[in-house]
Amino acid sequence: MSLAAEFLASLLILVGAFFLLVGSYGLAVLPDLMRRLHGPTKATTLGVGATLIASMLYFGLVRGEPSIHELLIAIFLFVTAPVSAQMIAKAHLLTTARADLDLPEPDGEGGWATLGDEAAGEPARAAD
């Protein structure tokens, strides 16, 4: 059992390292902020998650000392990474030129996406 658990933990560490490498490469190479968000939020989250699961398996199965710290870190990571990426993307969209200037007027009162008229200085209208 110990050899299989060590092999599984090693495999998860390698998978995690691969995702971390791909995420870091994407962060360094992609040209603009909106494309660079995918590196740290998608691939790097999977990489750190796989590494934390490997640590949980190693300490729980091989050393016989189960730990919940890694699980708490993984939950925190999976909750906060998408939220921070959403906040960065929304701030970027609101501070740059409006992307929907060439779009036709939408049907109804809502406006396009969640930005509505907020970028123009008017409060967003409530959906009926």
C-alpha positions in Angstrom: 0.0 0.0 0.0 2.8 2.4 0.8 4.5 1.9 -2.6 1.2 2.6 -4.4 0.5 5.6 -2.3 4.0 7.0 -3.0 3.6 6.4 -6.7 0.2 8.1 -6.7 1.6 11.1 -4.8 4.5 11.3 -7.1 2.2 11.2 -10.2 0.1 14.0 -8.7 3.2 16.1 -8.0 4.3 15.6 -11.7 0.8 16.5 -13.0 0.8 19.6 -10.7 4.2 20.6 -11.8 3.1 20.3 -15.5 0.1 22.5 -14.9 2.2 25.1 -12.9 4.7 25.2 -15.8 2.0 25.7 -18.4 0.3 28.4 -16.3 3.5 30.2 -15.7 4.5 30.0 -19.4 1.1 31.4 -20.4 1.4 34.2 -17.9 4.8 35.2 -19.3 4.0 34.8 -23.0 0.4 35.8 -23.7 0.1 39.4 -24.9 -2.6 41.2 -22.9 -4.1 41.1 -19.5 -7.4 39.4 -20.4 -5.5 36.4 -22.0 -2.9 36.3 -19.2 -5.7 35.7 -16.6 -6.1 32.2 -17.9 -2.6 31.1 -16.9 -2.8 31.8 -13.2 -6.5 31.1 -12.7 -6.9 27.9 -14.7 -3.7 25.9 -15.0 -1.9 27.2 -11.9 -5.0 26.5 -9.7 -5.0 22.9 -11.0 -1.3 22.6 -10.4 -1.4 23.8 -6.8 -4.5 21.6 -6.3 -2.8 18.5 -7.5 0.2 19.2 -5.4 -1.9 19.7 -2.3 -3.8 16.5 -2.9 -0.5 14.7 -3.3 0.6 16.1 0.0 -2.6 14.9 1.7 -2.2 11.4 0.2 1.4 11.2 1.3 0.9 12.3 4.9 -2.4 10.3 5.3 -1.5 7.0 3.6 2.3 6.8 3.9 3.2 8.5 7.1 -0.1 7.7 8.9 -0.6 11.4 9.9 -3.7 12.7 8.2 -3.8 16.4 7.8 -6.7 18.7 7.0 -4.5 21.8 6.3 -4.0 20.9 2.7 -7.7 20.5 2.2 -8.4 23.9 3.7 -5.8 25.5 1.5 -7.2 23.8 -1.6 -10.8 25.0 -0.7 -9.5 28.5 -0.1 -7.6 28.5 -3.4 -10.5 27.1 -5.5 -12.9 29.8 -4.0 -10.6 32.8 -4.2 -8.9 32.3 -7.5 -12.0 32.7 -9.7 -13.2 35.7 -7.6 -9.9 37.5 -7.9 -9.8 36.8 -11.6 -13.3 38.2 -12.0 -12.4 41.3 -10.1 -9.3 41.9 -12.2 -11.2 41.3 -15.5 -14.0 43.6 -14.4 -11.6 46.4 -13.4 -9.7 46.0 -16.7 -13.0 46.3 -18.7 -14.1 49.3 -16.7 -10.8 51.2 -17.0 -10.2 50.6 -20.8 -12.2 51.9 -23.7 -15.7 50.3 -24.0 -15.6 47.2 -26.1 -19.3 47.4 -27.0 -19.3 50.7 -28.8 -19.7 49.0 -32.2 -22.5 46.7 -31.0 -26.1 47.4 -32.0 -28.5 48.4 -29.3 -29.8 45.4 -27.3 -33.5 44.5 -27.1 -35.1 45.5 -23.8 -33.8 47.8 -21.1 -30.8 45.7 -19.8 -27.8 46.7 -21.9 -25.0 44.4 -22.8 -23.6 41.9 -20.2 -23.2 43.2 -16.7 -21.6 46.5 -17.6 -24.7 48.1 -18.9 -24.4 51.9 -18.6 -22.0 51.8 -15.6 -18.9 52.6 -17.8 -20.7 55.7 -19.1 -21.3 57.0 -15.6 -25.0 56.0 -15.3 -26.1 53.4 -12.8 -27.1 50.0 -14.1 -30.8 49.5 -14.5 -32.5 46.8 -12.6 -33.9 43.9 -14.6 -37.7 43.6 -14.5 
